[in-house]
Amino acid sequence: MLMLKEMEYVYAVYEEQSFSKAARKLYLSQPALSAAVRRAEAEIHTPIFDRSTNPIRLTAAGTYYIDAVKRILDIRQEMESYFDALAGECQGSVRVGAASFFCAHVLPDIAEEFQRQYPAWRASLLEVNAPDLYPCLQSGTIDLSLSVEAADPHLFHSTVWHEEQILLAVPAAFSVNRGLEEFQLTAAQVREGVHLQENFPVVDLSRFAQEPFLLLKQGNDLNQRAYKLCRNAGFRPKIVLELDQLLTACCIARDGKGCTFLRDGMARFLEDGGRLIYYKLGDPAAHRPVMLAWRKSAELSRPAKALLEFLTGTQSQAQKDRF
């Protein structure tokens, strides 16, 4: 008789492509895990893994076995949700991971509307730094992620959820602003979407080559884009500070310490007191997709599927339009 626990052990080896890694993940000894997999193979009278390769691979029978296990685990999760509901508990929850900007300004309204339409399900938000987001998604800590970082297509499904524009924010007191009035935007105009009009003029970024810049630290997508934007404009930025958070960079720019690149959504929520001037950039690198991603290695739960459909449908368009 095929045992569910052994199926889970086999599935862990499949996910990790290694007996030793799977054993650590399951908090088992490697001999105990190997014995469990051998019992599963004995039950079906054929090997599940080709152990002659590194990393190990599934046999033809193993591919069928894993596909069947996925369906069985999905059914189990659906049963758990159903019986939780019968017991009067919440049918389930879905966890969304994103950077602080999305968790603070974008996702709360979406989660509230989702729960209004699906009162038995709960959408919870987890603020995650960019480098940790996809590892959290792969480990199952979160079900869906919202990020400007590209997702590994071998591990994740992803779709473009929104496209944002990168603007240049310059302290209003900087003398470089003189003579550039036709290119300038206020925060109020950014909130109104004036910069999205096709005929609104783009500034020549090289005009700011001698100005001090505040950038995010290396490893952040906006750091890479900033260098690319400046390189395409023919100069290397003079960096005075590198920071972890975009909001911090914007606040320091507001205090007159340097120019910075920021997402247009940030300009809509940042209170700058008129101390920043915003410029639209014409470089294609100033257009950045916001990606919605989920794991390939596990079927989404019913609440997660519902939220995914909610996010990709017209129901969340009003929230997306806000930023």
Rosetta silent file (secondary structure, phi, psi, omega in degrees, C-alpha in Angstrom):
SEQUENCE: MLMLKEMEYVYAVYEEQSFSKAARKLYLSQPALSAAVRRAEAEIHTPIFDRSTNPIRLTAAGTYYIDAVKRILDIRQEMESYFDALAGECQGSVRVGAASFFCAHVLPDIAEEFQRQYPAWRASLLEVNAPDLYPCLQSGTIDLSLSVEAADPHLFHSTVWHEEQILLAVPAAFSVNRGLEEFQLTAAQVREGVHLQENFPVVDLSRFAQEPFLLLKQGNDLNQRAYKLCRNAGFRPKIVLELDQLLTACCIARDGKGCTFLRDGMARFLEDGGRLIYYKLGDPAAHRPVMLAWRKSAELSRPAKALLEFLTGTQSQAQKDRF
SCORE:     score description
SCORE:     0.000 S_00000001
   1 L     0.000  127.329 -178.962    0.000    0.000    0.000 S_00000001
   2 L   -69.432  127.071 -176.007    1.436    3.352   -1.039 S_00000001
   3 L  -100.353  136.910 -177.120    2.054    5.490    2.057 S_00000001
   4 H   -62.611  -40.589 -178.667    1.567    9.263    2.014 S_00000001
   5 H   -61.688  -41.325  178.612    4.605    9.937    4.213 S_00000001
   6 H   -66.712  -35.963  174.801    6.860    8.019    1.826 S_00000001
   7 H   -59.583  -42.046  179.572    5.372    9.963   -1.069 S_00000001
   8 H   -64.549  -37.548  178.175    6.309   13.189    0.717 S_00000001
   9 H   -65.389  -45.429  178.130    9.843   11.907    1.237 S_00000001
  10 H   -59.989  -42.086 -178.539   10.173   10.998   -2.450 S_00000001
  11 H   -63.942  -37.119  177.867    8.800   14.404   -3.400 S_00000001
  12 H   -64.273  -41.073  177.628   11.384   16.148   -1.210 S_00000001
  13 H   -63.714  -41.667  176.892   14.206   14.267   -2.950 S_00000001
  14 H   -59.605  -46.087 -178.666   12.713   15.275   -6.304 S_00000001
  15 H   -63.940  -42.896 -174.920   12.550   18.944   -5.262 S_00000001
  16 H   -85.960  -16.668 -176.627   16.094   19.038   -3.874 S_00000001
  17 L    56.853   29.295 -177.539   17.596   16.696   -6.538 S_00000001
  18 L  -163.370  134.359  176.760   19.700   15.294   -3.729 S_00000001
  19 H   -68.833  -40.282 -177.129   19.213   12.753   -0.923 S_00000001
  20 H   -66.965  -43.149  179.294   21.471   14.671    1.445 S_00000001
  21 H   -66.109  -40.849  179.211   19.744   18.028    0.889 S_00000001
  22 H   -65.128  -38.269  179.242   16.302   16.451    1.204 S_00000001
  23 H   -62.665  -41.832  177.886   17.314   14.717    4.425 S_00000001
  24 H   -64.209  -41.349 -179.727   18.412   18.048    5.938 S_00000001
  25 H   -62.714  -37.439 -176.710   15.162   19.670    4.827 S_00000001
  26 H   -90.833   -2.702 -177.110   13.102   16.867    6.414 S_00000001
  27 L    58.639   43.153  176.739   15.283   16.651    9.550 S_00000001
  28 L  -118.490  160.125  169.606   15.966   12.970    8.809 S_00000001
  29 L   -76.445  152.344 -179.570   19.155   10.992    8.597 S_00000001
  30 H   -63.910  -39.831  177.108   20.167   10.219    5.026 S_00000001
  31 H   -60.302  -38.920  179.897   20.035    6.413    5.596 S_00000001
  32 H   -65.495  -39.913  179.116   16.446    6.727    6.923 S_00000001
  33 H   -67.434  -43.858  179.199   15.418    8.765    3.908 S_00000001
  34 H   -60.144  -39.851  179.221   17.097    6.368    1.488 S_00000001
  35 H   -64.780  -39.985  179.448   15.305    3.444    3.119 S_00000001
  36 H   -64.560  -40.443  179.235   11.936    5.210    2.773 S_00000001
  37 H   -67.517  -39.125  178.296   12.547    5.859   -0.919 S_00000001
  38 H   -63.428  -36.813  177.383   13.580    2.230   -1.466 S_00000001
  39 H   -64.265  -40.786  178.463   10.312    1.118    0.177 S_00000001
  40 H   -63.721  -40.707  179.077    8.360    3.362   -2.194 S_00000001
  41 H   -67.563  -35.288  178.202   10.246    1.916   -5.176 S_00000001
  42 H   -66.102  -34.957  179.543    9.594   -1.613   -3.919 S_00000001
  43 H   -62.906  -36.793 -177.201    5.863   -0.846   -3.751 S_00000001
  44 H  -101.510    1.022  173.700    5.748    0.095   -7.443 S_00000001
  45 L    62.952   30.635  177.939    8.368   -2.502   -8.501 S_00000001
  46 L  -162.685  149.275  178.909   10.530    0.008  -10.382 S_00000001
  47 L   -65.406  143.639  174.947   13.131    2.705   -9.620 S_00000001
  48 L   -93.204  -35.411 -177.403   11.868    6.266   -9.194 S_00000001
  49 E  -116.500  143.737  170.089   15.296    7.927   -9.461 S_00000001
  50 E   -90.750  102.967 -174.032   18.223    7.402  -11.785 S_00000001
  51 L   -82.096   -1.369 -178.999   21.034    7.476   -9.224 S_00000001
  52 L   -82.658   -9.118 -178.849   23.790    7.311  -11.850 S_00000001
  53 L  -103.375  159.563  176.370   23.413   11.034  -12.644 S_00000001
  54 L  -137.043  109.088    4.597   24.469   14.063  -10.632 S_00000001
  55 L   -72.871  163.099 -179.270   22.148   15.624   -9.731 S_00000001
  56 L   -64.387  152.606 -179.425   19.852   12.622   -9.641 S_00000001
  57 E  -127.669  162.112  176.946   17.013   12.512  -12.149 S_00000001
  58 E   -77.285  144.486  167.458   13.607   10.899  -12.381 S_00000001
  59 L   -78.986  175.785  176.921   13.105    7.751  -14.385 S_00000001
  60 H   -60.289  -42.435  177.668   10.100    7.585  -16.729 S_00000001
  61 H   -66.047  -36.501  179.231    8.177    5.810  -13.984 S_00000001
  62 H   -64.004  -37.050  177.100    9.406    8.389  -11.494 S_00000001
  63 H   -60.689  -44.038  177.845    7.986   11.238  -13.598 S_00000001
  64 H   -64.317  -42.211 -179.136    4.561    9.599  -13.488 S_00000001
  65 H   -59.099  -47.788 -178.109    4.945    8.969   -9.752 S_00000001
  66 H   -64.886  -41.610  177.246    5.769   12.631   -8.996 S_00000001
  67 H   -59.076  -41.294  179.209    2.873   13.898  -11.119 S_00000001
  68 H   -67.097  -40.671  179.224    0.537   11.604   -9.189 S_00000001
  69 H   -61.731  -41.304  178.163    1.974   12.741   -5.839 S_00000001
  70 H   -57.763  -43.357 -179.367    1.349   16.377   -6.779 S_00000001
  71 H   -66.362  -39.282  179.743   -2.301   15.594   -7.442 S_00000001
  72 H   -64.844  -43.793 -179.872   -2.605   13.670   -4.184 S_00000001
  73 H   -65.395  -36.250  177.136   -1.055   16.506   -2.143 S_00000001
  74 H   -63.611  -43.070  179.474   -3.391   19.003   -3.817 S_00000001
  75 H   -63.735  -40.294  179.044   -6.383   16.858   -2.892 S_00000001
  76 H   -62.066  -43.054  179.704   -5.176   16.617    0.688 S_00000001
  77 H   -64.642  -39.579  178.405   -4.819   20.394    0.934 S_00000001
  78 H   -64.777  -40.131  178.022   -8.285   20.882   -0.531 S_00000001
  79 H   -63.089  -42.174 -179.791   -9.725   18.387    1.976 S_00000001
  80 H   -62.133  -42.356  178.689   -8.064   20.201    4.864 S_00000001
  81 H   -63.509  -41.724 -178.187   -9.532   23.514    3.733 S_00000001
  82 H   -63.870  -47.571 -176.532  -12.975   21.982    3.334 S_00000001
  83 H   -73.377  -28.262  171.559  -13.067   20.361    6.760 S_00000001
  84 H   -61.333  -41.235  179.603  -11.653   23.480    8.414 S_00000001
  85 H   -64.509  -41.839  178.705  -14.598   25.338    6.904 S_00000001
  86 H   -61.930  -31.623 -179.799  -17.052   22.743    8.236 S_00000001
  87 L   -79.918    0.622  178.038  -15.546   23.219   11.668 S_00000001
  88 L    85.692   11.619  179.537  -16.347   26.922   11.423 S_00000001
  89 L   -94.686  172.319  176.204  -12.747   27.994   10.952 S_00000001
  90 L   -62.512  135.300 -177.199  -11.259   30.149    8.219 S_00000001
  91 L   -65.138  -23.179 -179.180  -11.113   28.120    5.005 S_00000001
  92 E   162.722  173.380  178.985   -7.555   29.129    4.393 S_00000001
  93 E  -137.900  160.574  176.296   -5.096   31.929    3.920 S_00000001
  94 E  -130.306  135.456 -175.942   -2.748   33.134    1.249 S_00000001
  95 E  -109.149  127.156 -179.567    0.575   34.801    1.988 S_00000001
  96 E  -115.417  127.341  177.868    1.938   37.508   -0.284 S_00000001
  97 E  -106.587  140.768 -179.491    5.531   38.683   -0.014 S_00000001
  98 E  -163.744  168.551  176.445    6.742   42.028   -1.299 S_00000001
  99 L   -70.218  168.094 -173.822    9.052   44.937   -0.575 S_00000001
 100 H   -59.333  -36.219 -178.900    8.062   47.570    1.979 S_00000001
 101 H   -59.506  -48.133 -178.958    6.657   49.970   -0.642 S_00000001
 102 H   -67.345  -40.073 -179.306    4.100   47.446   -1.899 S_00000001
 103 H   -67.095  -30.814 -177.543    3.219   46.271    1.618 S_00000001
 104 H   -86.456  -38.170 -168.192    2.678   49.839    2.810 S_00000001
 105 H  -116.872  -23.064 -171.087    0.974   51.493   -0.153 S_00000001
 106 H  -109.690  -50.370 -170.557   -0.298   48.995   -2.727 S_00000001
 107 H   -77.771  -29.155 -178.066   -1.297   45.657   -1.248 S_00000001
 108 H   -56.517  -45.197  179.282   -3.352   46.630    1.841 S_00000001
 109 H   -65.645  -37.474  179.204   -6.298   47.930   -0.218 S_00000001
 110 H   -66.227  -43.814  179.265   -6.102   44.923   -2.533 S_00000001
 111 H   -63.027  -38.769  179.715   -6.060   42.502    0.430 S_00000001
 112 H   -64.973  -43.895  179.851   -9.020   44.290    1.978 S_00000001
 113 H   -68.009  -38.155  178.031  -11.078   44.099   -1.218 S_00000001
 114 H   -60.498  -45.797 -178.566  -10.105   40.445   -1.739 S_00000001
 115 H   -69.906  -26.515  175.399  -11.281   39.532    1.755 S_00000001
 116 H   -66.996  -37.544 -179.577  -14.494   41.458    1.207 S_00000001
 117 H   -83.829  -25.760  179.025  -15.240   39.274   -1.797 S_00000001
 118 L  -126.381   75.019 -171.412  -13.924   36.074   -0.196 S_00000001
 119 L   -63.204  -20.808 -179.269  -14.810   36.487    3.505 S_00000001
 120 L   -82.989  -10.358 -177.638  -13.746   32.953    4.475 S_00000001
 121 E  -113.580  150.965 -177.841  -10.189   33.497    3.251 S_00000001
 122 E  -120.195  132.587  174.505   -7.485   35.733    4.623 S_00000001
 123 E  -103.953  118.414 -179.825   -4.731   37.480    2.647 S_00000001
 124 E  -110.798  145.884 -176.267   -1.681   38.187    4.774 S_00000001
 125 E  -109.147  138.508  177.809    1.250   40.403    3.763 S_00000001
 126 E  -127.071  118.178  178.280    4.907   39.720    4.525 S_00000001
 127 E   -77.933  122.524 -174.680    7.496   42.454    4.035 S_00000001
 128 L  -133.835  135.282  175.473   10.604   40.865    2.522 S_00000001
 129 L   -67.380  149.580 -173.734   13.864   42.407    1.299 S_00000001
 130 H   -50.843  -46.701 -177.580   14.513   41.962   -2.422 S_00000001
 131 H   -65.501  -22.280 -176.057   17.353   39.365   -2.122 S_00000001
 132 H   -96.096   -6.703 -170.077   15.224   37.168    0.175 S_00000001
 133 H   -65.263  -52.607 -177.254   11.964   37.324   -1.759 S_00000001
 134 H   -71.664  -34.004  171.000   12.410   34.438   -4.200 S_00000001
 135 H   -59.976  -37.365  176.774   14.069   32.139   -1.626 S_00000001
 136 H   -65.899  -37.604  179.340   10.981   32.709    0.564 S_00000001
 137 H   -67.635  -43.315 -178.327    8.753   31.886   -2.377 S_00000001
 138 H   -67.069  -34.026 -178.883   10.666   28.712   -3.218 S_00000001
 139 H   -79.247  -11.475 -179.079   10.626   27.514    0.389 S_00000001
 140 L    89.569    5.048  176.486    6.859   27.999    0.664 S_00000001
 141 L   -62.202  -34.507  174.422    7.097   30.761    3.277 S_00000001
 142 L  -126.976  158.537 -178.667    4.952   32.823    0.916 S_00000001
 143 L   -96.468  -35.262 -179.510    2.544   31.746   -1.824 S_00000001
 144 E  -134.437  151.368  176.056    2.817   34.716   -4.182 S_00000001
 145 E  -131.469  148.784  175.604    5.402   37.448   -4.603 S_00000001
 146 E  -121.742  119.987 -170.888    5.286   40.926   -6.049 S_00000001
 147 E  -155.812  155.286  172.724    8.688   42.150   -7.178 S_00000001
 148 L   -93.228   -5.555  178.061   10.606   44.179   -9.735 S_00000001
 149 L   -82.388  143.052  179.343   13.307   41.503   -9.776 S_00000001
 150 L   -70.260  139.973  179.369   13.162   38.919  -12.580 S_00000001
 151 L   -92.810  142.835  176.699   12.055   35.433  -11.494 S_00000001
 152 L   -64.435  115.397 -176.148   13.988   32.298  -12.451 S_00000001
 153 L   -66.802  -16.447  177.616   11.785   30.729  -15.175 S_00000001
 154 L   -77.318  -23.837 -175.207   12.969   27.243  -14.187 S_00000001
 155 L  -107.768  -26.880 -170.109   11.573   27.651  -10.673 S_00000001
 156 E  -132.535  146.449  162.625    8.694   30.085  -10.965 S_00000001
 157 E   -83.218  145.148  176.776    5.715   31.034  -13.039 S_00000001
 158 E  -151.268  156.401  177.385    5.533   34.803  -13.453 S_00000001
 159 E  -146.843  149.523  177.215    3.503   37.449  -15.206 S_00000001
 160 E   -73.887  120.518 -178.247    3.817   41.204  -15.601 S_00000001
 161 E   -94.294  -32.590 -176.628    1.328   42.728  -13.171 S_00000001
 162 E  -161.550  158.981  172.336    2.075   46.401  -13.725 S_00000001
 163 E  -122.670  128.483  179.503    4.684   48.620  -15.364 S_00000001
 164 E  -113.436  159.762  178.295    6.181   51.506  -13.490 S_00000001
 165 E  -107.901  142.302  174.671    8.373   54.367  -14.620 S_00000001
 166 E   -92.325  125.743  178.256   11.642   55.415  -13.049 S_00000001
 167 E  -109.766  160.947  172.019   11.877   59.170  -12.519 S_00000001
 168 E  -100.511  127.570  176.647   14.791   61.364  -11.512 S_00000001
 169 E  -107.444  126.921 -175.860   14.220   63.337   -8.305 S_00000001
 170 E  -126.641  132.715  176.427   16.371   66.436   -7.866 S_00000001
 171 E   -54.900  133.283 -175.829   16.424   68.800   -4.868 S_00000001
 172 L   -61.206  -25.402 -177.505   14.566   71.961   -5.884 S_00000001
 173 L   -77.707  -11.459 -178.068   17.407   74.119   -4.529 S_00000001
 174 L   -68.550  134.342 -177.866   19.974   72.721   -7.000 S_00000001
 175 H   -67.542  -19.021 -179.140   21.011   75.311   -9.595 S_00000001
 176 H   -62.416  -20.289 -179.209   20.985   72.632  -12.333 S_00000001
 177 H   -70.581  -21.508 -177.761   17.181   72.972  -12.410 S_00000001
 178 L   -67.676  130.221 -178.356   17.379   76.452  -13.912 S_00000001
 179 L    91.848   -2.614 -179.165   16.577   76.378  -17.598 S_00000001
 180 L  -112.703   21.040 -173.111   14.864   72.970  -17.379 S_00000001
 181 H   -56.912  -36.214 -176.567   11.409   74.236  -16.445 S_00000001
 182 H   -67.181  -17.886 -178.334    9.650   72.632  -19.423 S_00000001
 183 H   -98.655   -4.990 -168.465   10.763   69.169  -18.241 S_00000001
 184 E   -85.570  144.630  177.840    9.868   69.583  -14.576 S_00000001
 185 E  -127.021  141.190  170.596    7.126   67.773  -12.670 S_00000001
 186 L   -91.468  167.190  176.804    5.746   68.372   -9.207 S_00000001
 187 H   -60.264  -38.297  179.450    4.633   65.552   -6.926 S_00000001
 188 H   -62.121  -39.534  178.998    1.017   66.593   -7.577 S_00000001
 189 H   -68.698  -35.576  176.131    1.549   66.227  -11.331 S_00000001
 190 H   -65.173  -42.499  178.050    3.088   62.777  -10.862 S_00000001
 191 H   -59.987  -34.211  179.713    0.076   61.755   -8.758 S_00000001
 192 H   -79.883   -9.840  179.600   -2.162   62.933  -11.614 S_00000001
 193 L    82.148   20.828 -179.783   -0.145   60.871  -14.127 S_00000001
 194 H   -58.909  -37.073 -177.877    1.039   63.852  -16.174 S_00000001
 195 H   -67.056  -17.009 -179.611    4.360   62.107  -16.790 S_00000001
 196 H   -81.954  -10.672  177.828    2.512   59.211  -18.453 S_00000001
 197 L   -68.666  131.628 -174.969    1.328   61.423  -21.286 S_00000001
 198 L   -60.270  -32.371 -175.686    3.249   60.500  -24.434 S_00000001
 199 L   -87.611    1.051  177.825    3.869   64.122  -25.385 S_00000001
 200 L   -73.857  131.066 -172.052    5.361   65.115  -22.026 S_00000001
 201 L   -70.567  146.996  176.745    9.050   65.925  -22.712 S_00000001
 202 L   -99.817  144.419 -178.043   11.904   63.798  -21.388 S_00000001
 203 E   -85.686  153.290  173.195   14.985   65.407  -19.892 S_00000001
 204 L   -82.430  108.528 -174.614   18.541   64.820  -21.089 S_00000001
 205 H   -60.647  -25.675 -178.677   20.032   62.956  -18.117 S_00000001
 206 H   -63.559  -17.084  177.429   23.556   64.107  -19.045 S_00000001
 207 H   -63.724  -17.595 -176.162   22.584   67.573  -17.761 S_00000001
 208 H  -107.277   17.496 -173.775   22.984   66.104  -14.250 S_00000001
 209 L   -62.388  -27.340 -176.979   26.400   64.504  -14.782 S_00000001
 210 L   -96.073    2.786 -176.775   28.112   66.807  -12.269 S_00000001
 211 L   -88.722  154.141  175.439   25.501   66.457   -9.533 S_00000001
 212 E   -74.457  145.070 -178.257   25.802   64.226   -6.423 S_00000001
 213 E  -123.419  146.959  172.542   23.706   61.055   -6.484 S_00000001
 214 E  -112.444  119.358 -177.654   22.067   58.866   -3.844 S_00000001
 215 E  -122.712  159.062  170.327   21.684   55.256   -5.004 S_00000001
 216 E   -74.436  161.881 -175.648   20.460   52.024   -3.552 S_00000001
 217 L   -72.122  160.379  179.142   23.104   49.435   -2.714 S_00000001
 218 L   -58.328  142.259 -177.113   24.488   46.909   -5.154 S_00000001
 219 L   103.582  -16.647  176.689   22.217   43.903   -5.678 S_00000001
 220 L   -92.145  139.264 -178.594   19.087   46.018   -5.946 S_00000001
 221 H   -55.324  -38.545 -177.157   17.457   46.296   -9.371 S_00000001
 222 H   -71.167  -25.956  173.378   17.274   50.075   -9.107 S_00000001
 223 H   -64.512  -47.528 -179.934   21.032   50.243   -8.461 S_00000001
 224 H   -63.810  -41.283  179.675   21.692   48.395  -11.719 S_00000001
 225 H   -66.816  -37.836  179.957   19.203   50.523  -13.629 S_00000001
 226 H   -60.317  -47.124  179.345   20.680   53.731  -12.219 S_00000001
 227 H   -64.326  -38.056  179.612   24.138   52.845  -13.482 S_00000001
 228 H   -66.824  -41.948  178.675   22.716   51.801  -16.845 S_00000001
 229 H   -60.881  -44.603 -179.848   20.735   55.037  -17.195 S_00000001
 230 H   -68.824  -41.430  178.991   23.800   57.123  -16.405 S_00000001
 231 H   -61.334  -43.482  178.836   26.061   55.026  -18.630 S_00000001
 232 H   -65.546  -23.872  177.750   23.649   55.413  -21.542 S_00000001
 233 L   -88.343   -2.413  173.701   23.684   59.165  -20.908 S_00000001
 234 L    93.292   19.589  178.492   27.487   59.171  -21.153 S_00000001
 235 L  -149.331  164.457  174.870   28.624   59.590  -17.552 S_00000001
 236 L  -106.520  127.653 -174.756   29.312   57.758  -14.314 S_00000001
 237 L   -67.115  145.106  175.330   27.302   59.087  -11.360 S_00000001
 238 E   -87.751  102.249 -173.018   29.069   60.759   -8.467 S_00000001
 239 E   -85.944  124.731  175.207   27.808   58.673   -5.554 S_00000001
 240 E  -101.621  -26.786  177.382   27.679   60.361   -2.151 S_00000001
 241 E  -151.478  143.477  169.656   25.642   57.645   -0.384 S_00000001
 242 E  -117.592  132.281 -168.911   24.426   54.106   -1.084 S_00000001
 243 E  -127.284  161.412 -179.905   21.353   53.094    0.888 S_00000001
 244 L   -83.040  -35.944 -171.692   19.246   50.014    1.642 S_00000001
 245 L  -118.280  139.035  179.653   15.794   51.549    1.258 S_00000001
 246 H   -64.464  -39.314  179.709   14.343   53.709   -1.501 S_00000001
 247 H   -59.973  -39.381  178.512   12.275   55.715    0.971 S_00000001
 248 H   -63.737  -43.681  178.379   15.464   56.642    2.860 S_00000001
 249 H   -60.077  -41.364 -179.478   17.131   57.780   -0.381 S_00000001
 250 H   -65.748  -40.987 -179.938   14.083   59.918   -1.211 S_00000001
 251 H   -65.853  -38.773  178.695   14.040   61.534    2.228 S_00000001
 252 H   -69.816  -37.636  174.772   17.747   62.373    2.029 S_00000001
 253 H   -62.359  -40.645  178.650   17.243   63.791   -1.476 S_00000001
 254 H   -60.269  -30.706  178.702   14.367   65.860   -0.090 S_00000001
 255 L   -82.396    3.918  173.566   16.830   67.269    2.439 S_00000001
 256 L    88.001   19.168 -175.057   18.997   68.505   -0.440 S_00000001
 257 L   -90.678  -14.165 -179.573   21.844   65.960   -0.258 S_00000001
 258 L   167.286  171.447  175.878   21.675   64.648   -3.838 S_00000001
 259 E   -84.873  156.251  175.970   19.659   63.403   -6.791 S_00000001
 260 E  -150.006  157.024  173.894   18.104   59.973   -6.788 S_00000001
 261 E   -96.209  140.018 -179.573   16.151   57.653   -9.058 S_00000001
 262 E  -148.375  155.266  175.096   12.771   56.502   -7.793 S_00000001
 263 E   -69.297  146.093 -178.246    9.669   54.658   -8.944 S_00000001
 264 H   -62.780  -29.032  176.962    6.847   56.957   -9.948 S_00000001
 265 H   -62.445  -34.882  178.429    4.608   55.290   -7.351 S_00000001
 266 H   -64.045  -39.931  179.782    6.937   56.498   -4.600 S_00000001
 267 H   -63.083  -27.761 -179.579    6.562   60.087   -5.809 S_00000001
 268 H   -72.590  -26.844 -175.702    2.813   59.710   -5.457 S_00000001
 269 H  -106.378  -16.271 -176.603    3.057   58.816   -1.766 S_00000001
 270 L   -78.906  128.433  173.863    6.120   60.787   -0.641 S_00000001
 271 L   -86.587  105.605 -175.008    5.430   64.091    1.099 S_00000001
 272 L  -104.585   -3.878  178.230    8.210   66.268   -0.277 S_00000001
 273 L    59.216   24.103 -179.225    6.924   69.706    0.714 S_00000001
 274 L    75.819   10.494 -176.638    7.804   71.015   -2.736 S_00000001
 275 L   -91.326    0.074  176.729   11.501   70.384   -2.085 S_00000001
 276 E  -124.416  145.527  171.858   11.926   67.902   -4.948 S_00000001
 277 E  -116.299  137.905 -176.313   11.556   68.313   -8.689 S_00000001
 278 E  -110.597  144.349 -179.607   10.855   65.249  -10.817 S_00000001
 279 E  -128.579  138.037  175.041   12.012   64.548  -14.364 S_00000001
 280 E   -83.160  139.745 -177.559   10.769   62.022  -16.896 S_00000001
 281 E  -111.379  143.125 -176.620   13.492   59.915  -18.557 S_00000001
 282 L   -93.704   -8.503 -178.472   13.433   58.701  -22.147 S_00000001
 283 L   -69.079  136.681  176.369   15.707   55.666  -21.758 S_00000001
 284 H   -56.108  -26.480  179.062   13.914   52.276  -22.098 S_00000001
 285 H   -67.025  -12.204  178.264   15.642   51.266  -18.842 S_00000001
 286 H   -83.196   -1.336  175.156   13.374   53.761  -17.084 S_00000001
 287 E  -105.926  123.337 -172.898   10.409   51.443  -17.717 S_00000001
 288 E  -130.383  125.834  177.936   10.296   48.594  -15.207 S_00000001
 289 E   -77.643  144.508  170.397    7.839   45.677  -14.974 S_00000001
 290 E  -100.647  120.327 -171.727    6.400   44.614  -11.630 S_00000001
 291 E  -101.209  135.715  171.496    6.285   40.811  -11.640 S_00000001
 292 E  -102.966  125.380 -173.033    3.774   38.573   -9.921 S_00000001
 293 E  -134.076  155.255  175.581    5.320   35.128   -9.326 S_00000001
 294 E  -152.278  160.414 -172.821    4.500   31.729   -7.806 S_00000001
 295 E   -69.160  145.377  169.984    6.250   28.360   -7.500 S_00000001
 296 L   -85.016  -24.530 -171.054    6.319   25.740  -10.213 S_00000001
 297 L   -82.293   -5.565 -179.596    7.107   22.959   -7.762 S_00000001
 298 L  -144.822  140.508  177.908    3.829   23.139   -5.845 S_00000001
 299 L   -71.205  138.842  177.852    0.209   23.607   -6.801 S_00000001
 300 L   -67.784  144.237  174.032   -1.360   26.795   -5.486 S_00000001
 301 L   -68.845  166.801  178.871   -3.969   26.442   -2.758 S_00000001
 302 H   -60.066  -44.522  176.770   -7.542   27.487   -3.505 S_00000001
 303 H   -61.319  -38.921 -179.684   -7.140   30.827   -1.663 S_00000001
 304 H   -67.334  -40.436  176.871   -3.882   31.501   -3.532 S_00000001
 305 H   -61.793  -41.834 -179.532   -5.494   30.658   -6.877 S_00000001
 306 H   -63.642  -41.978  179.707   -8.394   32.980   -6.052 S_00000001
 307 H   -68.531  -37.976  177.606   -6.045   35.835   -5.153 S_00000001
 308 H   -60.464  -45.489  177.880   -3.968   35.231   -8.280 S_00000001
 309 H   -63.943  -38.071  178.451   -7.096   35.478  -10.421 S_00000001
 310 H   -63.114  -44.106 -178.165   -8.157   38.548   -8.469 S_00000001
 311 H   -68.450  -36.295 -175.980   -4.773   40.224   -9.014 S_00000001
 312 H   -91.121   -6.223  178.515   -4.575   39.433  -12.723 S_00000001
 313 L   -93.524 -170.906 -177.442   -8.203   40.289  -13.444 S_00000001
 314 H   -76.811  -13.645 -173.390   -9.967   43.600  -13.729 S_00000001
 315 H   -64.577  -29.435 -178.508  -10.940   43.581  -10.052 S_00000001
 316 H   -99.578    7.626 -176.585   -7.609   45.022   -8.899 S_00000001
 317 H   -60.585  -39.959 -179.363   -7.231   47.521  -11.752 S_00000001
 318 H   -61.727  -38.878  177.998   -8.387   50.413   -9.611 S_00000001
 319 H   -68.893  -39.403  179.142   -5.719   49.622   -7.012 S_00000001
 320 H   -63.581  -37.340 -178.517   -3.036   49.278   -9.699 S_00000001
 321 H   -64.492  -20.488 -179.158   -4.018   52.634  -11.145 S_00000001
 322 L   -69.009  -20.180  178.991   -3.251   54.214   -7.784 S_00000001
 323 L  -131.419    0.000    0.000    0.458   53.768   -8.352 S_00000001
